[in-house]
Amino acid sequence: MSDSDRSQRVDALLNGLPEVLPPPHVRAKLRLAAGLTQQDVADAVGVKRVAVTRWELGQTSPRRPHRENYLRLLKGLAARFPAAAEADDGMPTPASESRRSG
């Protein structure tokens, strides 16, 4: 198998994986960096404000079709506000929270 074939196989695997949302606290940082309210985000994505609150607290995750729109918004905000897109050292993430409680 050629390197080109292997590269295409790797690309196919990567393209089949769902994109990962940033950690909940980073979602809030991105929104705040842009000066947006949770209601602004909710209106743009097509959900109620309480859904955005829950996404930013890590209580729930967005589902289709809202997930794709929310992810697109977060990617755009991350491109405009790269410092806000970085996870803070020491800030809890869902993975670190579950390790602590388990």
Residue pairs with C-beta under 8 A, 6 or more apart in sequence:
19 71
21 27
21 61
21 62
21 67
21 70
21 71
21 74
22 30
22 74
22 78
22 85
22 87
23 58
23 87
23 91
23 93
23 94
24 55
24 56
24 57
24 58
24 93
24 94
25 56
25 87
25 88
25 91
25 92
25 93
26 84
26 85
26 86
26 87
27 55
27 56
27 74
28 56
29 84
29 85
30 74
30 77
30 78
30 81
30 84
30 85
31 37
31 38
31 40
31 41
31 56
31 77
32 84
33 77
33 80
33 81
33 83
33 84
34 77
34 80
34 81
38 49
38 52
38 53
38 56
39 49
39 52
41 52
41 70
41 73
42 48
42 49
42 51
42 52
44 69
44 73
45 52
45 62
45 66
45 69
45 70
45 73
46 65
46 66
46 69
47 62
47 66
51 60
51 62
51 66
54 60
55 61
55 62
55 70
58 94
58 97
61 67
62 70
62 71
77 84
77 85
78 84
78 85
87 93
92 100
